[in-house]
Amino acid sequence: MKRQVIVVGAGPSGSSAAFYCAKRGLDVLLVDKEPWPRDKVCGDGWLPSLKPFFQDMGIYEEMKSLNTVSGANEFILASPNEQVVTFSLGSHGDGDGMFIIQRRIGDDVVRRAAVRGGAEFLDNFDVTDLVIHRGKVSGIRGYLRNQPIEMEADAVIIANGSHSMLARRLGIFNEDPSLSMFAARGYFTNLPPELKPGTVLQFYLPEGIPNYHKARKSMSFGWISAHDKPGCGTLGLVIPIETIEALEMSLEEVFNWFVNHSKNGQRFFKGAKLADELKGWRLLGCTEVQKNYAQGALLIGDACSQAECAHFYGIPAGMMSGKIAAAVLDDIFATGDDSEAAFARFHTIVSEKLNSQYKFYQQFRQMVHFDIENVNKMNEFAVKNFKGVPEYSTVMYRFVTEVLGKTMPHPPAAAERLSQ
Ligand SMILES: Cc1cc2nc3c(=O)[nH]c(=O)nc-3n(C[C@H](O)[C@H](O)[C@H](O)COP(=O)(O)OP(=O)(O)OC[C@H]3O[C@@H](n4cnc5c(N)ncnc54)[C@H](O)[C@@H]3O)c2cc1C
């Protein structure tokens, strides 16, 4: 049976693509290899820039009600020299901050919205290969509930996440080792009362860790978002592969060292309990939009390494690309021009939309995350120059422009562009 569009992978990117395709009246099948709902290792942070997508999908109120962190407005930054400064995260227009929702729950809300919008969904559908006819992707093959299956499609949207074999099949291999991270997530209970509900603690590798001088880079090591339920929180750890190699420890060993031997580890994690195992993943980021198309196929989200390289937020870029993919395919079907050049327009549009964002995060990564002295100095700058609880983005912007003498777009302006 031939479908107009098949979307492979029902994470936020694929479900967004399926929703917007269905909204445009396209016949769309969304498939995922897992039985749903499924888990995904993530920091569970749904940025405010996702609001327009949730509104389009009719799930904004539902996502808001699932948010485990109401009024996330306090941000504690622990620098490599273990100085701790508390910032405000500011408000995002209507006062809603970032939602923290477990991916197992949030992703299913987004997927169900795609189905309500008109997409057909099949889980336990493992796509193992693309059907390619005369250089054009013309379908998929794989296993549906363990039975071999092959399906034709006018276009395939590849949204099957990080390290996509389907992307590699098309010769698309967007893996820059300098942007590769080891990453893990853990859910905690028994966090100290100091981590009040709504607080986000971001901590850098403490300078005292053995072999720190070899690792050289300070890259933010982790953050924990304290939930409304006192003592509970989501931990995300992210560390460059080259740093972990220099430290000669596993990510878990680094975290354990932090908890047991550093001042801030003792302060914020002493007595805390891991509610389930620490789940790890290799995470890839990017500094500009990479090749994301072939004749007959478009790639979105982690399948083409779209997470930005400073904080590794990837949901917004994936959902936005899903919306753009639907518009491009609609146009291809309307004009009947299904040449490679017609699919390449997707790359142009996504680049126009996202490259300035990526540039901002790349600057942030180089000037702040990867410069030990700068993180220490920024915290000192905040302590000296601001009374009360300063807003983080203002401090960062003023530090970069006034102290480092560099230019950078003001972060809220950059974030607004993404949601337009
Ligand atoms: C530790 C960590 C913390 C992070 N924190 C954040 C954060 O707080 N906020 C944020 O925005 N981003 C964060 N990210 C990045 C974010 O998780 C990803 O960018 C995001 O999940 C990308 O969504 P996606 O839909 O492209 O891929 P995914 O969410 O990975 O979905 C891909 C889907 O494809 C399916 N699939 C895979 N292979 C096949 C196949 N062969 N056939 C059929 N289906 C298949 C999978 O089952 C899955 O459901 C974090 C990542 C990590 C690792």
The ligand as a MOL file (V3000), in Angstrom:
LIG
                    3D

  0  0  0     0  0            999 V3000
M  V30 BEGIN CTAB
M  V30 COUNTS 53 58 0 0 0
M  V30 BEGIN ATOM
M  V30 1 C 20.9670 13.7770 28.9070 0
M  V30 2 C 20.2340 14.5840 27.8600 0
M  V30 3 C 19.5870 15.7350 28.2460 0
M  V30 4 C 18.8640 16.4910 27.3130 0
M  V30 5 N 18.1380 17.5430 27.7750 0
M  V30 6 C 17.3300 18.2150 26.9240 0
M  V30 7 C 16.4020 19.1750 27.4220 0
M  V30 8 O 16.2640 19.3840 28.6340 0
M  V30 9 N 15.6260 19.8320 26.5160 0
M  V30 10 C 15.7180 19.6090 25.1620 0
M  V30 11 O 15.0280 20.3030 24.3800 0
M  V30 12 N 16.5670 18.6690 24.6760 0
M  V30 13 C 17.3480 17.9510 25.5230 0
M  V30 14 N 18.1360 16.9270 25.0450 0
M  V30 15 C 18.0900 16.6290 23.5980 0
M  V30 16 C 16.7650 15.9510 23.2550 0
M  V30 17 O 16.6020 14.8040 24.0600 0
M  V30 18 C 16.7250 15.5390 21.7680 0
M  V30 19 O 17.2300 16.5880 20.9750 0
M  V30 20 C 15.2950 15.2270 21.3390 0
M  V30 21 O 14.8320 14.0760 22.0010 0
M  V30 22 C 15.2200 14.9890 19.8190 0
M  V30 23 O 13.9270 14.5290 19.5140 0
M  V30 24 P 13.6840 13.6000 18.2450 0
M  V30 25 O 12.2020 13.4810 18.0940 0
M  V30 26 O 14.4710 14.1000 17.0820 0
M  V30 27 O 14.3240 12.1970 18.6310 0
M  V30 28 P 13.8960 11.1640 19.7620 0
M  V30 29 O 13.2030 11.8650 20.8560 0
M  V30 30 O 15.1080 10.3740 20.0720 0
M  V30 31 O 12.8370 10.2290 19.0340 0
M  V30 32 C 13.2370 9.3250 18.0310 0
M  V30 33 C 12.2080 8.2240 17.9460 0
M  V30 34 O 12.5550 7.3620 16.8500 0
M  V30 35 C 12.3020 6.0230 17.2220 0
M  V30 36 N 13.1540 5.1530 16.3930 0
M  V30 37 C 14.4900 4.9880 16.4780 0
M  V30 38 N 14.9300 4.1400 15.5280 0
M  V30 39 C 13.8290 3.7440 14.8430 0
M  V30 40 C 13.6250 2.8440 13.7710 0
M  V30 41 N 14.6530 2.1910 13.2050 0
M  V30 42 N 12.3700 2.6300 13.3120 0
M  V30 43 C 11.3210 3.2950 13.8810 0
M  V30 44 N 11.4540 4.1500 14.9070 0
M  V30 45 C 12.6990 4.3840 15.3810 0
M  V30 46 C 12.6510 5.9680 18.7070 0
M  V30 47 O 11.9910 4.8970 19.3620 0
M  V30 48 C 12.1580 7.3400 19.1820 0
M  V30 49 O 10.8510 7.2850 19.6930 0
M  V30 50 C 18.8570 16.1250 25.9400 0
M  V30 51 C 19.5170 14.9750 25.5220 0
M  V30 52 C 20.1840 14.1890 26.4850 0
M  V30 53 C 20.8460 12.9220 26.0220 0
M  V30 END ATOM
M  V30 BEGIN BOND
M  V30 1 1 1 2
M  V30 2 1 2 3
M  V30 3 2 2 52
M  V30 4 2 3 4
M  V30 5 1 4 5
M  V30 6 1 4 50
M  V30 7 2 5 6
M  V30 8 1 6 7
M  V30 9 1 6 13
M  V30 10 2 7 8
M  V30 11 1 7 9
M  V30 12 1 9 10
M  V30 13 2 10 11
M  V30 14 1 10 12
M  V30 15 2 12 13
M  V30 16 1 13 14
M  V30 17 1 14 15
M  V30 18 1 14 50
M  V30 19 1 15 16
M  V30 20 1 16 17
M  V30 21 1 16 18
M  V30 22 1 18 19
M  V30 23 1 18 20
M  V30 24 1 20 21
M  V30 25 1 20 22
M  V30 26 1 22 23
M  V30 27 1 23 24
M  V30 28 2 24 25
M  V30 29 1 24 26
M  V30 30 1 24 27
M  V30 31 1 27 28
M  V30 32 2 28 29
M  V30 33 1 28 30
M  V30 34 1 28 31
M  V30 35 1 31 32
M  V30 36 1 32 33
M  V30 37 1 33 34
M  V30 38 1 33 48
M  V30 39 1 34 35
M  V30 40 1 35 36
M  V30 41 1 35 46
M  V30 42 1 36 37
M  V30 43 1 36 45
M  V30 44 2 37 38
M  V30 45 1 38 39
M  V30 46 1 39 40
M  V30 47 2 39 45
M  V30 48 1 40 41
M  V30 49 2 40 42
M  V30 50 1 42 43
M  V30 51 2 43 44
M  V30 52 1 44 45
M  V30 53 1 46 47
M  V30 54 1 46 48
M  V30 55 1 48 49
M  V30 56 2 50 51
M  V30 57 1 51 52
M  V30 58 1 52 53
M  V30 END BOND
M  V30 END CTAB
M  END
